[in-house]
Structures are given as structure tokens and as C-alpha cells.
């Protein structure tokens, strides 16, 4: 039984040998939160295209409490969460969350 060639005949390889990896010298990839944001300077993008969605889970009773608090204040639940993040960041000496113009009418 004949074996297939490992490399195609028409493969264009450089004349000099390829560099070899040195064990222990590789750098780990950047974590997601450390990668540079490429879309921050593009004001023409919409909210969905220029932001990252974040999901968190609440038990049903806590979810109802959050929705009720938002309804009592006449704001969206997201606004309450953004305000909570502002408080958290302020306690850590960080600036508040950057807001964007909403397309919705104020309630």
C-alpha cells in the first residue's frame, strides 16, 4: 500500500528553515477583558454593535424585587444595575460606568 506524500509538491515553503518553538517561552493569550477594544472610537455604531452584553442570574424572588423597584422608580431594571455598578466602582476608586444616549423616551 502506498502512502500519500506528507507535503504537497506545489507547496511554497521558504528556503530557510522555520523558527522552532522553545519550550517555556510562549506567552499566554490575553484574557478577554484585557484585549483592546476596537469599536470604542466608532460613534456611528449602534448600542448593540458598540457594547458587550452581560448576563447574570437571579432567583425568581430577587428578579421580581428588582423589577418592582425599577417600576416604583419609573426606570428600567438596567438603569438600577448601572447605578449599582457606579456605587461599586466608586467604592473601589474607579470612575462610573460610561453611559450612552438612550433611544427610549424617559418614563
C-alpha positions in Angstrom: 0.0 0.0 0.0 1.4 3.4 -1.0 1.3 6.3 1.4 0.3 9.8 0.4 3.0 12.4 0.5 3.1 14.4 3.7 3.6 17.8 1.8 2.0 18.8 -1.4 4.5 19.1 -4.3 3.3 22.6 -5.1 3.6 23.9 -1.5 5.6 27.1 -1.5 8.0 26.8 1.5 10.7 29.3 2.4 14.3 28.4 1.6 15.4 29.0 5.2 14.2 26.7 8.0 11.2 27.8 10.0 11.9 29.0 13.6 11.4 26.4 16.2 9.4 27.0 19.4 11.3 27.0 22.6 9.5 25.2 25.4 8.5 27.5 28.2 9.0 30.7 26.1 5.4 31.0 24.8 3.3 33.9 26.2 -0.3 33.1 27.2 -3.0 34.8 25.1 -4.6 37.9 26.6 -7.7 37.4 28.6 -11.0 38.6 27.1 -11.2 41.6 29.4 -7.6 42.6 28.6 -8.0 42.6 24.8 -8.0 46.0 23.2 -11.4 47.4 22.4 -11.6 48.1 18.7 -15.0 49.6 18.5 -14.8 52.2 21.2 -13.9 55.1 18.9 -16.6 54.4 16.3 -19.6 56.7 17.2 -21.5 55.6 14.1 -22.2 52.2 15.6 -25.4 51.5 17.5 -25.6 50.4 21.1 -25.7 46.7 20.3 -22.7 47.0 18.0 -20.6 49.0 20.3 -21.3 47.3 23.7 -20.9 43.9 25.2 -24.0 42.1 26.7 -23.6 40.8 30.2 -25.8 38.1 31.7 -26.3 37.4 35.3 -28.7 35.1 37.1 -31.2 35.9 39.9 -33.5 33.8 41.8 -37.2 34.5 40.9 -37.9 36.4 44.1 -34.9 38.6 43.6 -35.8 39.2 40.0 -39.3 40.3 41.0 -37.9 42.6 43.6 -35.6 44.2 41.0 -38.4 44.7 38.5 -40.7 46.0 41.2 -38.0 48.5 42.4 -37.5 49.6 38.8 -41.2 50.1 38.3 -41.6 52.0 41.5 -38.8 54.4 40.4 -40.1 54.6 36.8 -36.8 53.4 35.3 -35.6 50.2 33.5 -34.0 47.4 35.6 -30.8 48.0 33.6 -30.6 51.6 35.0 -30.8 50.2 38.5 -28.0 47.8 37.8 -25.9 50.6 36.2 -26.4 52.7 39.3 -25.3 49.7 41.4 -22.2 49.3 39.3 -21.5 53.1 39.8 -21.7 52.6 43.6 -19.4 49.5 43.4 -16.8 51.3 41.2 -16.9 54.4 43.4 -16.1 52.3 46.5 -13.1 51.0 44.6 -12.0 54.5 43.5 -12.9 53.9 39.9 -14.9 56.2 37.6 -18.6 55.5 37.0 -19.9 53.4 34.1 -19.9 55.2 30.8 -23.5 55.9 29.7 -24.8 56.2 26.2 -27.8 58.1 24.8 -30.9 56.0 25.1 -33.3 55.7 22.2 -36.2 55.3 24.5 -38.3 58.1 25.8 -37.9 58.9 29.5 -40.7 57.3 31.6 
